[in-house]
Amino acid sequence: MPQIDYQAFNQSPPFVDVDLYGGDRALQDAVAANGGQADHAALSAFGRRWGSAEMSDLARQANENPPKLETFDAKGFRRDTVEFHPAYHRFMTESVAAGLHAATWSGDGKPAPAPAQVTRAARFYMAAQIETGHLCPITMTRAAVAALAVEPAILGKVMPKIASRDYDPHFRPWWEKRGITLGMGMTERQGGTDVRTNTTRAEPAGEGYRITGEKWFMSAPMCDAFLVLAQAAGGLSCFLMPRFRPDGSVNGLRFRRLKDKLGNRSNASSEVEFDDAFAWRVGEEGRGVRTIINMVQLTRLDCAIASAGIMRMALAQAIHHARRRTVFQKRLADQPMMQAVLADMAIEVEAATALIMRLCRSFDLAASDAREAARARLLTPAVKYWVCKTAPALIHEAMECLGGNGYVEESVLPRLYREAPVNAIWEGSGNVMCLDVLRSLTHDREAASALLGQLARDTSDLPGARETAAFIERALSGNEAEATARAPVGCLAMLAAAAALRESAPAEVAEMFARTRLATTHGTLFGTAGFAAGELQSVLERALPPD
Ligand SMILES: Cc1cc2nc3c(=O)[nH]c(=O)nc-3n(C[C@H](O)[C@H](O)[C@H](O)COP(=O)(O)OP(=O)(O)OC[C@H]3O[C@@H](n4cnc5c(N)ncnc54)[C@H](O)[C@@H]3O)c2cc1C
């Protein structure tokens, strides 16, 4: 009797038990170029841990078992708690232990010395490759410190709990916990971009305020406290709202439902009512946006880092598969057109990686160097715009490199694909990022001009760089600047990427990027860059070392 042969051949094994750092030359070089080389061994240990088959399987579990809202208990008493799968808690434990939620701050809430931003970003980038949903409360916790800085008394109280490396998921008052996480509530039904339309009200009460209203999106509802915006007598203001009131009773946060989202499924995103909820004011009344924007600047940076990480995983999966799959007696990775597709993606991912790491260096140096502070301020929205917008198309292409397998859940590509668009939407969507760049240019014309001049000088030997810098200057200062801002803002990010590649990548990589993205317009499809056959192999070997 003929037997079915269950030994499949010509299929690639899962991309697991890999070193996400040691196997990523672009990341290593970008970390080194931006001051993080002393951390290489620890980053490699992190890369091996997160690249393990176990973490990969936990990520599957955390996303196949999304959080559940428990509005009431069996007897009808309000609960307003969210139950997460143990795999989610495991990711929180790992990320908090590694300091992804706090490593850029010293124990007193002041910025940690360089290269804290760069080395933490390298870890965040690797973590995003495996499980992105849990990074939502992780990024909000670290970013919240920047907003709380205007209230040293509050920050002094909560900072030891934020800085703790001990994740504590218990539903208890924050002061009784080993460590805490923080979230953020700005968006209401009538406006997320235009938060000045917020109708949630705040009235002084005792040592704080009473907040009444609702938020249409408030993610990670099991955080221990939230930075929220509400209208006080003096205008839109920022508040810190704990889950428990100072007397130890449960605060008035009532969760209506959890959003049924495209991706980001391990993370909960709630609709919430504030029913006379207690909160402390953070910053002066009327300065809510100004206060919370310090937090948003950091979450925007993390959106770009996470998107670059997701792109990296998609690229690695594609190269890994193409090297092991044979078609017409030849490995896919050796087919000329597949090489062109993979190399084009590899150049894009390396540029995004170099760009975010160079931007993190600006954050590292901002406190002591006004030019770097301006660079961080001006480039963050442009970088978020370009990197987060690029991710879905690149992941789609990577998915196709795996053929039908790429469309199937077990390949991981579908999860990466569903995850990608949210980074472009939350924390300020694409158009809003471009408007932000325009606003910065108007307010800070001198610094913007200096930055553009610097980028042009740093890339002067690269094809198309001078013309790109001139185009950005012209387009962003013209009368039609708002209507046409997407093109120059994208170019600004790409010029900064070319400059970053100049610092961290081999000369040919920077040249290939500039030739195909600055000197000519890169098409919307990967694989159309028109690289010469002779330059593809080294790019692919750099992107993922061959066995
Ligand atoms: C999964 C998920 C989780 C979220 N979690 C949170 C959270 O924890 N806390 C929170 O506060 N919010 C959260 N949000 C909300 C998110 O930040 C907002 O959805 C986002 O800021 C956009 O706001 P909006 O939905 O009101 O869209 P709108 O503000 O209505 O914008 C719609 C579109 O119009 C564009 N636009 C806006 N203004 C202009 C203009 N002047 N010119 C041209 N185009 C413009 C925007 O770019 C966008 O593309 C979450 C969203 C998602 C999807």
PDBQT file of the ligand as one rigid body, heavy atoms in Angstrom, charges set to zero:
ROOT
HETATM    1  C1  LIG A 601      -5.959  50.891  18.284  1.00  0.00    +0.000 C 
HETATM    2  C2  LIG A 601      -6.057  52.314  18.710  1.00  0.00    +0.000 A 
HETATM    3  C3  LIG A 601      -5.746  52.640  20.008  1.00  0.00    +0.000 A 
HETATM    4  C4  LIG A 601      -5.828  53.960  20.436  1.00  0.00    +0.000 A 
HETATM    5  N1  LIG A 601      -5.506  54.272  21.720  1.00  0.00    +0.000 NA
HETATM    6  C5  LIG A 601      -5.618  55.541  22.156  1.00  0.00    +0.000 A 
HETATM    7  C6  LIG A 601      -5.305  55.885  23.506  1.00  0.00    +0.000 A 
HETATM    8  O1  LIG A 601      -4.866  55.053  24.303  1.00  0.00    +0.000 OA
HETATM    9  N2  LIG A 601      -5.492  57.158  23.906  1.00  0.00    +0.000 N 
HETATM   10  C7  LIG A 601      -5.957  58.113  23.053  1.00  0.00    +0.000 A 
HETATM   11  O2  LIG A 601      -6.116  59.254  23.476  1.00  0.00    +0.000 OA
HETATM   12  N3  LIG A 601      -6.247  57.835  21.763  1.00  0.00    +0.000 NA
HETATM   13  C8  LIG A 601      -6.077  56.574  21.300  1.00  0.00    +0.000 A 
HETATM   14  N4  LIG A 601      -6.372  56.271  19.998  1.00  0.00    +0.000 N 
HETATM   15  C9  LIG A 601      -6.951  57.291  19.146  1.00  0.00    +0.000 C 
HETATM   16  C10 LIG A 601      -6.007  57.856  18.105  1.00  0.00    +0.000 C 
HETATM   17  O3  LIG A 601      -4.962  58.569  18.696  1.00  0.00    +0.000 OA
HETATM   18  C11 LIG A 601      -6.860  58.724  17.163  1.00  0.00    +0.000 C 
HETATM   19  O4  LIG A 601      -7.740  57.842  16.473  1.00  0.00    +0.000 OA
HETATM   20  C12 LIG A 601      -6.029  59.511  16.190  1.00  0.00    +0.000 C 
HETATM   21  O5  LIG A 601      -5.313  60.505  16.874  1.00  0.00    +0.000 OA
HETATM   22  C13 LIG A 601      -6.902  60.184  15.092  1.00  0.00    +0.000 C 
HETATM   23  O6  LIG A 601      -7.971  60.852  15.662  1.00  0.00    +0.000 OA
HETATM   24  P1  LIG A 601      -9.457  60.591  15.146  1.00  0.00    +0.000 P 
HETATM   25  O7  LIG A 601      -9.693  59.121  15.169  1.00  0.00    +0.000 OA
HETATM   26  O8  LIG A 601     -10.398  61.419  15.932  1.00  0.00    +0.000 OA
HETATM   27  O9  LIG A 601      -9.447  61.038  13.647  1.00  0.00    +0.000 OA
HETATM   28  P2  LIG A 601      -9.600  62.542  13.093  1.00  0.00    +0.000 P 
HETATM   29  O10 LIG A 601      -8.962  63.483  14.036  1.00  0.00    +0.000 OA
HETATM   30  O11 LIG A 601     -11.008  62.770  12.739  1.00  0.00    +0.000 OA
HETATM   31  O12 LIG A 601      -8.738  62.447  11.774  1.00  0.00    +0.000 OA
HETATM   32  C14 LIG A 601      -9.185  61.722  10.623  1.00  0.00    +0.000 C 
HETATM   33  C15 LIG A 601      -8.174  61.900   9.507  1.00  0.00    +0.000 C 
HETATM   34  O13 LIG A 601      -8.095  63.264   9.167  1.00  0.00    +0.000 OA
HETATM   35  C16 LIG A 601      -6.750  63.694   9.109  1.00  0.00    +0.000 C 
HETATM   36  N5  LIG A 601      -6.683  65.096   9.499  1.00  0.00    +0.000 N 
HETATM   37  C17 LIG A 601      -6.938  65.634  10.699  1.00  0.00    +0.000 A 
HETATM   38  N6  LIG A 601      -6.768  66.967  10.663  1.00  0.00    +0.000 NA
HETATM   39  C18 LIG A 601      -6.403  67.274   9.406  1.00  0.00    +0.000 A 
HETATM   40  C19 LIG A 601      -6.094  68.507   8.718  1.00  0.00    +0.000 A 
HETATM   41  N7  LIG A 601      -6.115  69.669   9.354  1.00  0.00    +0.000 N 
HETATM   42  N8  LIG A 601      -5.761  68.426   7.412  1.00  0.00    +0.000 NA
HETATM   43  C20 LIG A 601      -5.735  67.262   6.759  1.00  0.00    +0.000 A 
HETATM   44  N9  LIG A 601      -6.021  66.083   7.343  1.00  0.00    +0.000 NA
HETATM   45  C21 LIG A 601      -6.350  66.085   8.651  1.00  0.00    +0.000 A 
HETATM   46  C22 LIG A 601      -6.000  62.779  10.071  1.00  0.00    +0.000 C 
HETATM   47  O14 LIG A 601      -4.628  62.662   9.687  1.00  0.00    +0.000 OA
HETATM   48  C23 LIG A 601      -6.748  61.477   9.874  1.00  0.00    +0.000 C 
HETATM   49  O15 LIG A 601      -6.190  60.777   8.793  1.00  0.00    +0.000 OA
HETATM   50  C24 LIG A 601      -6.259  54.961  19.543  1.00  0.00    +0.000 A 
HETATM   51  C25 LIG A 601      -6.569  54.616  18.207  1.00  0.00    +0.000 A 
HETATM   52  C26 LIG A 601      -6.463  53.319  17.796  1.00  0.00    +0.000 A 
HETATM   53  C27 LIG A 601      -6.797  52.984  16.382  1.00  0.00    +0.000 C 
ENDROOT
TORSDOF 0
